[in-house]
């Protein structure tokens, strides 16, 4: 996939927060808030794929939905092609919906069971008043072919399809308006491994054909690596590491990333036994009362006192690799002395001179390499 | 050698439907021993769940027909009376289901559901059963088990619910634990926890475990033997290391090749198995994998039998290619380099 290059970003997310109020009692007074997304900043360039990774409840889906404005951010701004869309009303948003689309996780719940495939895929065209009835039919049939289904499927119902085929229908619907941006929310998590790889290859092909920009949300770092140019790791509403894809796998800086990597199963019995398995204890804490200091500290094996008190800022370790941690892994001393707190948290401010090479902490990595 | 703990012989399960007879399981045989983990791997619809459900006689469908033997401790489970089967089920053989969201009853407390499992099979009082339930929840790693035992399922996270399911399955120290895709609905981090837990408990209770999954990565670490199922049949059966380092069936190669590998350099494209699993009503003639197999040739119109073809005796497969041909052809697919 093509990498990011200069020019203005297609999407810019700046200090975005999304809190959900919890109301109780007769007067429905707000008693607490779920901090689903808490001060997140990053940008995505045209033609790029940004992977968004984290466990359930880390806010990755909420963030994805906020970007395409299915949700309104509590604070902060979302820029699409330089225009602030975070406060637009539904009428003003309508033309923008042509530019950005979303593919949902559950292929069983995201298609209306009472509508035929043709009308599911065709409805975005109808809403935006594109073409006449005949033209739309032709377009939908072409779309079906593009995603690897057959035009004869036009009159079928969703229940006649398998999970993988339904997900293709979801992709066709997202493609119908020729958007620039597609947010794919766990598009392959519900699929069998063999079907999963077909889907990943399809997304790859479509990106090339229609020069799409993806925000790819997943909980499995194995899948994300395959599609992403850059990867953002989220934990409890915050981005804790943001890095060019391959760099994240070679030298994860944040201990949480290290643990996520080591949780991905390796289909090789000897290597699987050999590697150091970091099993995280417990679940993600409640985002209603996130832990103090570094939000990961209760589950972190490198935790010290400072982690409980001070929240680590997102620091730029050079070459666009950012992480928020008091005890960064795989960073040499020289880099540590030179690093600076990123101003905008974007790779644009990366210190080109800082070139971390030697890992700061020796030891077996979470993923052994086979020949 | 002594008799295995559980032996399934030539199990066939079919369902009569309006469109014809669905042969969901067609001649499956395997055995498990105490302290061993058997992995059953295959895609949705390959018959892996139906196989284990019918071993426990959990499918109650008038259109279903079952043939074959399931020998457990010298008795054929298929011939047991309903009440006798009830005693075996949940006591000697327990099952964990795929979806922890729907397999717990939402209107009963988690603790009470575990207590029920204990009271059904053991002659103890409720207070004893409750203490045992708390102990079990602690064993599977639920924090503050004394308090959480009073919770309802919705107060548990997905990972915790799956742990509660495991606690319930272990309530009566079963000899055999059947886990049907226990981690598919969970995050990778929680998946790692659950797999480690099953591995640990297997040693503690000396149970046999049958682990059903669609992901070969999940069973690589803990299974002793693996069977790969396709279209209701076993296409390959081998000790774990053999299956990963000397796989004989093109379908197994495809499964291995479609996993995005963290331990290897990133590939331009992932390998994928073309097409979809066949309909079980009108299964293709001959080898069932033939329509999707890139190496199919004339002989494949006749179905190969499941038998040993390599040096290792316990390694069985169902493919006509010669062993040297297989060893030459497979690497491209497994490494995922073959153009998809």
Interface residues (C-beta under 8 A of the other chain):
Chain A: X55 X56 X57 X162 X163 X164 X165 X192 X193 X194 X195 X196 X197 X198 X200 X201 X204 X219 X220 X221 X222 X223 X225 X226 X245 X246 X249 X259 X260 X261 X262 X263 X264 X265 X266 X267 X268 X269 X270 X271 X272 X273 X277 X279 X280 X282 X283 X367 X368 X369 X370
Chain B: X43 X44 X143 X157 X158 X159 X160 X187 X188 X189 X190 X191 X192 X193 X195 X196 X214 X215 X216 X217 X218 X220 X221 X240 X241 X244 X254 X255 X256 X257 X258 X259 X260 X261 X262 X263 X264 X266 X267 X269 X270 X271 X272 X273 X276 X340
